[in-house]
Amino acid sequence: MSDAKMKRTLTGIVTSDKMDKTVTVLVERKVKHPLLGKIIRVSKKYHAHDEANEFHTGDQVMIEECRPLAKTKAWRVAELLVKGVAV
């Protein structure tokens, strides 16, 4: 591992692009319930920095951790994985 500090990355769907230079990304992961053993979906929303306002609702993106940019924003959109369909 050449990089001393590897940045954490997550993959999710953009759910809101109404803010300036910020998108809301919904990240879903599957975990096993501790008692029942059933696989359940756990989701969390992250605010991610989008400098050029280029990502829109429905896009699948990869976000990476960065320094805190605002009170609730400490992630940056790294790349576009799949372009969402326009509604």
N, CA, C and O of each residue as an XYZ file, in Angstrom:
348
protein
N       0.849     -1.176      0.000
C       0.000      0.000      0.000
C       0.890      1.232      0.000
O       1.541      1.525      1.003
N       0.924      1.949     -1.100
C       1.809      3.098     -1.244
C       1.270      4.326     -0.522
O       2.041      5.113      0.027
N      -0.047      4.493     -0.520
C      -0.654      5.647      0.128
C      -0.790      5.375      1.615
O      -1.370      4.364      2.011
N      -0.265      6.265      2.441
C      -0.336      6.078      3.881
C      -1.781      6.191      4.375
O      -2.200      5.453      5.267
N      -2.533      7.119      3.786
C      -3.932      7.307      4.171
C      -4.836      6.991      2.986
O      -4.929      7.777      2.043
N      -5.492      5.854      3.035
C      -6.456      5.503      2.000
C      -7.793      6.144      2.352
O      -8.237      6.084      3.499
N      -8.431      6.758      1.359
C      -9.719      7.391      1.587
C     -10.826      6.365      1.463
O     -10.817      5.529      0.559
N     -11.776      6.435      2.376
C     -12.916      5.533      2.298
C     -13.803      5.944      1.137
O     -14.009      7.136      0.908
N     -14.326      4.981      0.407
C     -15.236      5.273     -0.696
C     -16.532      4.499     -0.502
O     -16.538      3.390      0.031
N     -17.629      5.105     -0.946
C     -18.945      4.488     -0.905
C     -19.626      4.709     -2.249
O     -19.311      5.662     -2.962
N     -20.554      3.830     -2.591
C     -21.298      3.943     -3.837
C     -22.773      4.109     -3.517
O     -23.321      3.393     -2.678
N     -23.421      5.068     -4.197
C     -24.832      5.306     -3.931
C     -25.516      6.056     -5.057
O     -24.914      6.355     -6.088
N     -26.778      6.351     -4.838
C     -27.626      7.021     -5.814
C     -27.900      8.442     -5.345
O     -28.216      8.662     -4.176
N     -27.779      9.416     -6.258
C     -28.084     10.810     -5.930
C     -29.600     10.950     -5.794
O     -30.345     10.636     -6.723
N     -30.051     11.422     -4.629
C     -31.486     11.587     -4.395
C     -31.915     13.044     -4.468
O     -33.095     13.328     -4.669
N     -30.973     13.975     -4.308
C     -31.319     15.394     -4.369
C     -30.126     16.191     -4.876
O     -28.989     15.970     -4.461
N     -30.412     17.128     -5.787
C     -29.359     18.027     -6.289
C     -29.826     19.479     -6.210
O     -29.367     20.323     -6.979
N     -30.733     19.769     -5.285
C     -31.328     21.098     -5.179
C     -30.387     22.130     -4.552
O     -30.534     23.329     -4.789
N     -29.425     21.667     -3.757
C     -28.500     22.594     -3.110
C     -27.381     22.997     -4.065
O     -27.087     22.284     -5.025
N     -26.765     24.137     -3.797
C     -25.657     24.606     -4.624
C     -24.373     23.906     -4.204
O     -23.980     23.970     -3.039
N     -23.717     23.235     -5.154
C     -22.457     22.526     -4.955
C     -22.555     21.362     -3.963
O     -21.546     20.922     -3.413
N     -23.773     20.870     -3.741
C     -23.969     19.741     -2.828
C     -25.025     18.804     -3.391
O     -26.043     19.247     -3.924
N     -24.776     17.507     -3.270
C     -25.779     16.506     -3.628
C     -26.004     15.599     -2.418
O     -25.112     15.428     -1.587
N     -27.196     15.025     -2.327
C     -27.501     14.056     -1.295
C     -27.422     12.675     -1.930
O     -28.075     12.407     -2.938
N     -26.613     11.798     -1.329
C     -26.383     10.468     -1.885
C     -26.916      9.423     -0.909
O     -26.557      9.420      0.268
N     -27.777      8.534     -1.411
C     -28.337      7.450     -0.617
C     -27.468      6.208     -0.797
O     -27.335      5.693     -1.908
N     -26.881      5.732      0.292
C     -26.009      4.553      0.256
C     -26.725      3.421      0.972
O     -27.108      3.557      2.134
N     -26.906      2.299      0.274
C     -27.544      1.130      0.865
C     -26.523      0.022      1.050
O     -25.657     -0.194      0.202
N     -26.637     -0.679      2.178
C     -25.782     -1.839      2.402
C     -26.627     -2.943      3.012
O     -27.659     -2.681      3.630
N     -26.188     -4.166      2.834
C     -26.934     -5.306      3.344
C     -26.198     -5.884      4.546
O     -25.003     -6.169      4.477
N     -26.929     -6.055      5.653
C     -26.345     -6.613      6.874
C     -27.228     -7.749      7.375
O     -28.424     -7.806      7.090
N     -26.619     -8.629      8.112
C     -27.356     -9.744      8.689
C     -27.907     -9.330     10.045
O     -27.172     -8.811     10.885
N     -29.202     -9.557     10.261
C     -29.818     -9.214     11.542
C     -29.171    -10.066     12.632
O     -29.030    -11.277     12.461
N     -28.772     -9.449     13.759
C     -28.024    -10.191     14.775
C     -28.793    -11.342     15.429
O     -28.189    -12.346     15.806
N     -30.110    -11.212     15.567
C     -30.890    -12.253     16.221
C     -31.585    -13.181     15.227
O     -31.532    -14.403     15.361
N     -32.239    -12.579     14.224
C     -33.034    -13.371     13.292
C     -32.208    -14.005     12.183
O     -32.604    -15.027     11.623
N     -31.071    -13.411     11.862
C     -30.229    -13.963     10.809
C     -30.667    -13.572      9.410
O     -30.045    -13.978      8.428
N     -31.732    -12.788      9.309
C     -32.236    -12.367      8.004
C     -31.371    -11.227      7.458
O     -30.905    -10.375      8.214
N     -31.165    -11.222      6.148
C     -30.417    -10.145      5.499
C     -31.362     -8.960      5.314
O     -32.419     -9.090      4.695
N     -30.972     -7.801      5.856
C     -31.803     -6.603      5.737
C     -31.001     -5.480      5.086
O     -29.773     -5.448      5.163
N     -31.729     -4.550      4.438
C     -31.084     -3.403      3.806
C     -31.046     -2.237      4.783
O     -32.070     -1.862      5.353
N     -29.867     -1.671      4.973
C     -29.704     -0.502      5.827
C     -29.250      0.636      4.927
O     -28.296      0.489      4.164
N     -29.941      1.781      5.019
C     -29.590      2.889      4.150
C     -29.236      4.117      4.971
O     -29.721      4.294      6.089
N     -28.382      4.967      4.402
C     -27.984      6.209      5.047
C     -27.745      7.242      3.959
O     -27.266      6.919      2.872
N     -28.085      8.494      4.265
C     -27.879      9.573      3.305
C     -26.664     10.399      3.709
O     -26.471     10.717      4.882
N     -25.860     10.735      2.724
C     -24.675     11.558      2.931
C     -24.775     12.802      2.063
O     -25.274     12.737      0.940
N     -24.302     13.940      2.576
C     -24.158     15.135      1.757
C     -22.755     15.104      1.181
O     -21.780     14.940      1.915
N     -22.650     15.263     -0.144
C     -21.357     15.200     -0.822
C     -21.139     16.463     -1.640
O     -22.081     17.041     -2.182
N     -19.888     16.879     -1.719
C     -19.525     18.100     -2.438
C     -19.482     17.834     -3.940
O     -18.866     16.872     -4.397
N     -20.149     18.706     -4.699
C     -20.206     18.624     -6.157
C     -19.867     20.015     -6.695
O     -20.758     20.840     -6.897
N     -18.593     20.269     -6.923
C     -18.092     21.611     -7.246
C     -18.768     22.229     -8.466
O     -19.106     23.413     -8.445
N     -18.971     21.453     -9.527
C     -19.482     22.001    -10.788
C     -20.986     21.789    -10.979
O     -21.512     22.085    -12.052
N     -21.680     21.286     -9.968
C     -23.116     20.981    -10.078
C     -23.406     20.089    -11.290
O     -24.369     20.322    -12.021
N     -22.572     19.072    -11.498
C     -22.706     18.228    -12.686
C     -23.478     16.938    -12.444
O     -23.816     16.250    -13.408
N     -23.768     16.583    -11.202
C     -24.473     15.344    -10.900
C     -25.921     15.650    -10.568
O     -26.221     16.635     -9.894
N     -26.835     14.781    -11.057
C     -28.263     15.032    -10.913
C     -28.964     13.818    -10.330
O     -28.372     12.745    -10.216
N     -30.220     13.988     -9.964
C     -31.012     12.937     -9.343
C     -31.038     11.684    -10.219
O     -31.276     11.767    -11.423
N     -30.793     10.531     -9.610
C     -30.814      9.264    -10.324
C     -29.443      8.768    -10.728
O     -29.298      7.598    -11.081
N     -28.423      9.627    -10.688
C     -27.065      9.207    -11.059
C     -26.489      8.291     -9.983
O     -26.678      8.525     -8.789
N     -25.788      7.250    -10.417
C     -25.065      6.404     -9.471
C     -23.642      6.927     -9.407
O     -22.960      7.001    -10.430
N     -23.184      7.294     -8.206
C     -21.884      7.926     -8.048
C     -21.065      7.232     -6.967
O     -21.595      6.496     -6.135
N     -19.763      7.485     -7.000
C     -18.863      7.033     -5.954
C     -18.419      8.272     -5.182
O     -17.970      9.252     -5.776
N     -18.547      8.223     -3.854
C     -18.126      9.355     -3.034
C     -16.933      8.930     -2.187
O     -16.806      7.763     -1.815
N     -16.052      9.895     -1.886
C     -14.893      9.609     -1.058
C     -14.851     10.570      0.116
O     -15.320     11.705      0.032
N     -14.286     10.097      1.199
C     -14.195     10.894      2.410
C     -13.171     12.008      2.234
O     -12.143     11.814      1.585
N     -13.449     13.172      2.808
C     -12.514     14.294      2.747
C     -12.634     15.085      4.053
O     -13.356     14.691      4.969
N     -11.930     16.181      4.118
C     -12.014     17.023      5.321
C     -13.410     17.634      5.404
O     -14.075     17.751      4.375
N     -13.873     18.025      6.578
C     -15.189     18.650      6.688
C     -15.269     19.942      5.884
O     -14.461     20.850      6.074
N     -16.252     20.019      4.983
C     -16.450     21.190      4.142
C     -17.586     22.060      4.661
O     -17.667     23.240      4.320
N     -18.456     21.496      5.476
C     -19.573     22.216      6.086
C     -19.984     21.433      7.325
O     -19.364     20.425      7.664
N     -21.011     21.891      7.989
C     -21.454     21.236      9.222
C     -21.825     19.764      8.998
O     -21.521     18.909      9.829
N     -22.480     19.480      7.873
C     -22.926     18.108      7.598
C     -22.254     17.492      6.379
O     -22.654     16.412      5.944
N     -21.249     18.145      5.820
C     -20.663     17.677      4.553
C     -19.182     17.360      4.710
O     -18.360     18.261      4.872
N     -18.845     16.062      4.661
C     -17.452     15.639      4.762
C     -17.124     14.581      3.715
O     -16.215     13.772      3.902
N     -17.869     14.592      2.612
C     -17.648     13.661      1.509
C     -17.584     14.449      0.212
O     -18.166     15.529      0.111
N     -16.881     13.919     -0.780
C     -16.734     14.556     -2.091
C     -17.086     13.516     -3.150
O     -16.704     12.352     -3.027
N     -17.812     13.929     -4.190
C     -18.148     13.011     -5.278
C     -16.887     12.739     -6.078
O     -16.287     13.662     -6.630
N     -16.482     11.469     -6.145
C     -15.235     11.092     -6.821
C     -15.466     10.879     -8.315
O     -14.712     11.386     -9.146
N     -16.524     10.118     -8.652
C     -16.764      9.839    -10.063
C     -18.192      9.397    -10.318
O     -18.883      8.916     -9.420
N     -18.616      9.568    -11.551
C     -19.928      9.118    -12.006
C     -19.810      7.683    -12.498
O     -18.975      7.385    -13.352
N     -20.639      6.794    -11.966
C     -20.600      5.399    -12.387
C     -21.638      5.114    -13.464
O     -21.316      4.540    -14.504
N     -22.893      5.516    -13.214
C     -23.981      5.301    -14.176
C     -24.823      6.567    -14.221
O     -25.246      7.077    -13.184
N     -25.062      7.069    -15.420
C     -25.902      8.262    -15.586
C     -27.354      7.871    -15.387
O     -27.807      6.864    -15.932
N     -28.097      8.668    -14.602
C     -29.507      8.389    -14.345
C     -30.353      8.774    -15.547
O     -29.952      9.599    -16.368
N     -31.531      8.163    -15.638
C     -32.437      8.480    -16.728
C     -33.223      9.735    -16.370
O     -33.681      9.876    -15.236
N     -33.382     10.645    -17.326
C     -34.135     11.880    -17.090
C     -35.623     11.575    -17.060
O     -36.132     10.864    -17.927
N     -36.313     12.102    -16.078
C     -37.751     11.847    -15.933
C     -38.528     12.986    -16.542
O     -39.759     12.971    -16.527
